[in-house]
Amino acid sequence: MVFIYGKMAFMNAIAEIDKAGRVVVPKKFRDALHLVPGTRLSLRQEGESLVIQSESKPRGLYMDRGTLVYDAGPVPPSDVVEWIAEDREARLKHLIAAESKR
């Protein structure tokens, strides 16, 4: 990522819509804007342009069409989930071993 006078240099790319209507955000944009799987994007039309922005809706508890919903944000990568599970197992083994010595 290149910064000029403290601002990110303009980036541009061309993306193609596939048969299912999907558009892939190029990696350099995903990295620069910290977009991860699960990031919600809002789309709007401005004249002949399509504007895509990260959704600015606050995370947490909110009403959606009369139903109370909790949004915890994007799902962490699977390797983080595995690391947490492994750490939890190691702590449990340590506690069980300490308890059995009593």
C-alpha positions as CSV (number, residue, x, y, z in Angstrom):
1,M,0.0,0.0,0.0
2,V,1.4,3.4,-1.0
3,F,0.8,6.5,1.0
4,I,1.4,10.0,-0.4
5,Y,1.3,12.9,2.1
6,G,-0.4,10.7,4.6
7,K,-3.2,9.6,2.3
8,M,-3.5,6.3,0.4
9,A,-2.7,6.6,-3.2
10,F,-5.7,6.1,-5.6
11,M,-6.2,2.5,-6.6
12,N,-8.3,1.3,-9.5
13,A,-9.1,-2.1,-10.9
14,I,-11.6,-3.7,-13.3
15,A,-13.9,-6.4,-12.0
16,E,-16.3,-8.6,-14.0
17,I,-19.8,-9.7,-13.0
18,D,-20.1,-13.5,-13.2
19,K,-23.2,-15.4,-14.4
20,A,-24.6,-15.5,-10.8
21,G,-24.3,-11.6,-10.6
22,R,-21.3,-11.7,-8.2
23,V,-18.4,-9.3,-8.2
24,V,-15.1,-10.2,-6.6
25,V,-13.4,-7.3,-4.7
26,P,-9.7,-7.4,-5.7
27,K,-7.3,-8.5,-3.0
28,K,-5.4,-5.1,-2.9
29,F,-8.7,-3.4,-2.0
30,R,-9.7,-6.1,0.5
31,D,-6.3,-5.7,2.2
32,A,-6.3,-1.9,2.1
33,L,-9.8,-1.6,3.5
34,H,-9.5,-4.5,5.9
35,L,-12.4,-6.4,4.3
36,V,-12.7,-10.0,5.5
37,P,-15.2,-12.8,4.8
38,G,-18.5,-11.8,6.4
39,T,-17.9,-8.0,6.0
40,R,-21.3,-6.5,5.0
41,L,-21.2,-4.0,2.1
42,S,-23.9,-1.5,1.2
43,L,-24.5,-0.7,-2.5
44,R,-26.2,2.4,-3.9
45,Q,-26.6,3.9,-7.3
46,E,-25.4,7.5,-7.9
47,G,-26.3,8.4,-11.5
48,E,-24.6,5.9,-13.7
49,S,-22.2,4.8,-10.9
50,L,-22.4,2.0,-8.4
51,V,-21.0,2.9,-5.0
52,I,-19.9,0.1,-2.7
53,Q,-19.1,0.9,1.0
54,S,-18.5,-1.1,4.1
55,E,-21.8,-1.2,6.0
56,S,-21.7,1.5,8.8
57,K,-24.5,-0.2,10.9
58,P,-23.3,-0.6,14.4
59,R,-22.6,-4.1,15.6
60,G,-24.5,-5.5,18.5
61,L,-28.2,-5.8,19.3
62,Y,-30.7,-4.1,16.9
63,M,-34.2,-4.6,15.5
64,D,-34.6,-6.0,12.0
65,R,-38.1,-6.1,10.6
66,G,-39.6,-6.5,14.1
67,T,-37.1,-9.2,15.3
68,L,-34.4,-8.5,17.9
69,V,-31.0,-9.5,16.3
70,Y,-27.5,-9.7,17.7
71,D,-24.7,-9.1,15.1
72,A,-21.3,-10.0,16.5
73,G,-19.5,-9.0,13.2
74,P,-17.4,-11.2,10.9
75,V,-16.7,-14.8,11.8
76,P,-13.0,-15.2,12.8
77,P,-10.8,-17.3,10.6
78,S,-11.0,-21.0,11.3
79,D,-7.4,-21.2,12.4
80,V,-8.2,-18.7,15.3
81,V,-11.1,-20.8,16.3
82,E,-8.9,-23.9,16.4
83,W,-6.2,-22.1,18.4
84,I,-8.9,-21.1,21.0
85,A,-10.2,-24.6,21.2
86,E,-6.6,-26.0,21.7
87,D,-5.8,-23.4,24.3
88,R,-9.1,-24.2,26.2
89,E,-8.2,-28.0,26.1
90,A,-4.7,-27.3,27.5
91,R,-6.1,-25.2,30.3
92,L,-8.6,-27.9,31.2
93,K,-5.9,-30.5,31.3
94,H,-3.8,-28.3,33.5
95,L,-6.7,-27.7,35.9
96,I,-7.6,-31.4,36.0
97,A,-4.0,-32.3,36.7
98,A,-3.8,-29.7,39.5
99,E,-7.0,-31.0,41.0
100,S,-5.9,-34.6,40.9
101,K,-2.7,-33.7,42.9
102,R,-4.8,-32.5,45.8
